[in-house]
Amino acid sequence: MHTTNYYNTFIEVSEDCPVFESEIPQQKGDNKSVALLQFEMISHNPYKYTSDEVLFNIYVLRNNLSPNQKEKEKFFSKGQACLRASPLGKRYGWGIHFDENGRMALYNLDSPEYQKLKGDISLTHLKAMRNKRR
């Protein structure tokens, strides 16, 4: 089974993120976007969920599936995009910190906490994926 979990890692905002202050994704139309669902799940529950849990729960919700082991095995039987590809870090300016248990929390790009995590040499540092190729 593939995993998207990180441990003791900080995903920094993409180099070409278009904002200088973090933004909360807004709902457009009847359905919530993946970015808004991720934001709500992580920001309302800091250090409660792993990446795998967030991605699977959103997949289940958006596809009206039952969150059972069979669906989970099917979902993770092939590789899934990790949160480096999330619009939260690419478009909306949110850093994602993963603790030693793989649980995560969001940090505003313009916050002192973000800067502290960015400078923490005990963490693995990754950048959110770029929006455009070079």
ZALUMZA-268384 format. One line per 5 residues: for each residue x negated, y, z of N, C-alpha, C. Coordinates in steps of 0.2 Angstrom, whole numbers, plus 5000, padded with zeros to 4 digits. Layout:
# ZALUMZA-268384
X/Y/Z/X/Y/Z/X/Y/Z; ...
# end
This chain:
# ZALUMZA-268384
4996/4994/5000/5000/5000/5000/4996/5006/5000; 4997/5011/4996/4993/5017/4995/4995/5022/5001; 4991/5026/5003/4993/5031/5008/4990/5038/5006; 4994/5043/5008/4992/5050/5007/4990/5054/5014; 4989/5050/5019/4987/5053/5025/4980/5055/5026
4979/5061/5029/4972/5063/5031/4972/5064/5038; 4965/5064/5041/4964/5064/5048/4958/5069/5049; 4959/5073/5054/4954/5079/5056/4953/5083/5050; 4958/5085/5046/4957/5088/5040/4961/5095/5040; 4958/5100/5036/4962/5106/5035/4962/5107/5027
4968/5107/5025/4969/5109/5018/4970/5116/5017; 4965/5120/5014/4965/5127/5014/4970/5129/5008; 4972/5135/5007/4976/5137/5002/4972/5137/4995; 4975/5136/4990/4972/5136/4983/4968/5142/4982; 4963/5141/4978/4959/5147/4976/4963/5152/4972
4968/5149/4968/4971/5154/4964/4979/5155/4966; 4980/5154/4973/4986/5155/4976/4988/5163/4975; 4994/5164/4972/4996/5171/4970/4998/5175/4976; 4998/5173/4982/5000/5177/4988/4994/5178/4993; 4995/5184/4997/4990/5185/5002/4992/5184/5009
4999/5184/5009/5002/5182/5015/5007/5176/5014; 5007/5172/5019/5011/5166/5018/5019/5168/5017; 5022/5164/5012/5029/5165/5011/5033/5159/5013; 5039/5159/5015/5044/5154/5016/5047/5152/5009; 5047/5146/5007/5050/5145/5001/5058/5146/5001
5061/5149/4996/5068/5150/4996/5072/5145/4992; 5078/5144/4995/5082/5140/4991/5085/5143/4985; 5085/5140/4979/5088/5143/4973/5093/5137/4971; 5099/5139/4970/5104/5135/4968/5107/5131/4974; 5110/5125/4972/5113/5121/4977/5108/5116/4981
5103/5114/4978/5098/5109/4981/5092/5113/4983; 5089/5110/4989/5083/5113/4992/5077/5110/4988; 5072/5114/4986/5066/5112/4983/5062/5108/4987; 5058/5104/4984/5053/5100/4988/5049/5104/4993; 5047/5110/4990/5043/5115/4994/5047/5117/5001
5053/5118/5000/5057/5120/5006/5058/5115/5010; 5060/5109/5008/5060/5103/5012/5054/5101/5016; 5048/5102/5012/5042/5100/5016/5041/5106/5021; 5042/5112/5020/5041/5117/5024/5046/5116/5031; 5052/5115/5030/5057/5114/5035/5054/5108/5040
5053/5102/5036/5051/5096/5040/5045/5097/5044; 5040/5101/5041/5033/5101/5045/5033/5107/5050; 5036/5113/5048/5036/5119/5052/5040/5118/5058; 5046/5114/5057/5051/5113/5063/5048/5108/5068; 5043/5104/5065/5041/5098/5069/5033/5098/5069
5030/5103/5071/5022/5103/5071/5019/5097/5074; 5015/5094/5071/5011/5088/5073/5016/5082/5075; 5021/5081/5072/5026/5076/5073/5025/5071/5067; 5024/5073/5061/5024/5068/5055/5017/5068/5052; 5016/5062/5049/5011/5061/5044/5013/5063/5037
5008/5064/5033/5010/5065/5026/5014/5060/5023; 5012/5054/5024/5016/5048/5021/5024/5049/5024; 5025/5050/5030/5032/5051/5033/5035/5057/5029; 5032/5062/5028/5035/5068/5025/5037/5066/5018; 5032/5064/5014/5034/5062/5007/5039/5057/5006
5039/5052/5010/5044/5047/5010/5051/5049/5012; 5051/5053/5017/5058/5055/5019/5061/5060/5014; 5057/5064/5011/5060/5069/5006/5062/5065/5000; 5058/5060/4998/5060/5055/4992/5066/5052/4994; 5067/5049/4999/5073/5046/5001/5079/5051/5001
5078/5057/5004/5084/5062/5004/5086/5064/4997; 5081/5065/4993/5082/5068/4986/5085/5063/4982; 5084/5056/4983/5087/5051/4979/5092/5047/4982; 5095/5049/4988/5101/5046/4991/5099/5039/4992; 5094/5037/4995/5092/5030/4996/5092/5029/5004
5092/5023/5005/5092/5020/5012/5084/5020/5014; 5082/5023/5020/5075/5023/5022/5073/5017/5025; 5073/5011/5021/5071/5005/5024/5064/5003/5021; 5062/4997/5024/5055/4995/5023/5054/4993/5015; 5059/4991/5012/5058/4989/5005/5057/4995/5001
5061/5000/5002/5060/5006/4998/5054/5009/5000; 5051/5009/5006/5045/5012/5008/5039/5008/5004; 5040/5002/5004/5034/4998/5000/5035/4999/4993; 5041/5000/4990/5041/5002/4983/5038/5009/4982; 5040/5013/4986/5037/5020/4985/5030/5021/4985
5027/5017/4990/5020/5017/4991/5016/5012/4987; 5019/5008/4983/5016/5003/4979/5012/5006/4973; 5013/5012/4972/5009/5016/4967/5007/5022/4970; 5002/5025/4968/4999/5031/4971/5004/5037/4971; 5004/5041/4976/5008/5047/4976/5004/5053/4977
5006/5059/4975/5002/5065/4975/5002/5067/4983; 4996/5068/4985/4995/5070/4992/4997/5078/4993; 4997/5080/4999/4999/5087/5000/4994/5092/4998; 4989/5090/4995/4984/5095/4991/4988/5098/4985; 4993/5094/4983/4997/5096/4977/5003/5099/4979
5004/5100/4985/5011/5103/4987/5011/5111/4986; 5017/5113/4984/5017/5120/4983/5016/5125/4989; 5016/5122/4995/5015/5125/5001/5008/5129/5001; 5003/5125/4999/4996/5127/4998/4994/5131/4991; 4998/5129/4986/4996/5131/4980/5000/5138/4978
5006/5138/4980/5010/5144/4978/5012/5149/4984; 5013/5146/4990/5016/5149/4996/5011/5151/5001; 5005/5149/5001/5000/5152/5006/5000/5149/5012; 5001/5142/5013/5001/5139/5019/4995/5134/5020; 4991/5134/5025/4986/5129/5026/4989/5123/5030
4987/5117/5029/4989/5112/5032/4984/5108/5036; 4985/5108/5043/4980/5105/5047/4983/5098/5049; 4978/5093/5049/4980/5086/5051/4975/5084/5057; 4978/5082/5062/4975/5080/5068/4972/5073/5068; 4969/5071/5073/4965/5064/5073/4970/5059/5072
4977/5060/5073/4982/5054/5072/4985/5055/5065; 4983/5060/5061/4986/5061/5054/4992/5065/5055; 4994/5068/5060/5000/5072/5061/4998/5079/5059; 5003/5083/5056/5001/5089/5053/5005/5095/5055; 5002/5101/5054/5006/5107/5056/5004/5112/5050
5008/5117/5049/5007/5123/5045/5004/5129/5048; 5000/5132/5044/4997/5139/5047/4997/5144/5042; 4999/5150/5044/5000/5156/5039/4993/5158/5037; 4992/5159/5030/4986/5161/5027/4983/5167/5031; 4987/5172/5033/4985/5178/5036/4985/5178/5044
4985/5172/5047/4985/5171/5054/4978/5170/5057; 4976/5172/5063/4970/5170/5066/4969/5163/5067; 4974/5159/5068/4974/5152/5068/4971/5149/5062; 4973/5151/5056/4971/5149/5050/4964/5150/5049; 4961/5156/5051/4954/5158/5050/4950/5153/5055
4953/5152/5061/4949/5148/5066/4948/5141/5063; 4954/5138/5060/4953/5131/5057/4949/5131/5051; 4949/5136/5047/4945/5137/5041/4937/5137/5043; 4936/5139/5049/4929/5140/5051/4927/5134/5055; 4931/5129/5057/4930/5124/5061/4926/5118/5057
4919/5118/5059/4915/5113/5056/4916/5106/5058; 4920/5105/5063/4922/5098/5065/4927/5094/5060; 4930/5099/5056/4935/5096/5052/4933/5095/5045; 4936/5090/5041/4935/5090/5034/4939/5095/5030; 4936/5099/5026/4939/5105/5023/4940/5103/5015
4947/5104/5013/4949/5103/5006/4953/5109/5004; 4953/5110/4998/4957/5115/4995/4963/5112/4992; 4969/5116/4993/4975/5114/4989/4973/5114/4981; 4976/5110/4977/4974/5110/4970/4976/5117/4967; 4972/5118/4962/4973/5125/4958/4979/5124/4954
4982/5130/4953/4988/5131/4949/4987/5130/4942; 4981/5132/4940/4979/5132/4933/4972/5129/4932; 4971/5126/4926/4964/5124/4925/4960/5130/4923; 4954/5129/4924/4949/5134/4923/4948/5135/4915
# end
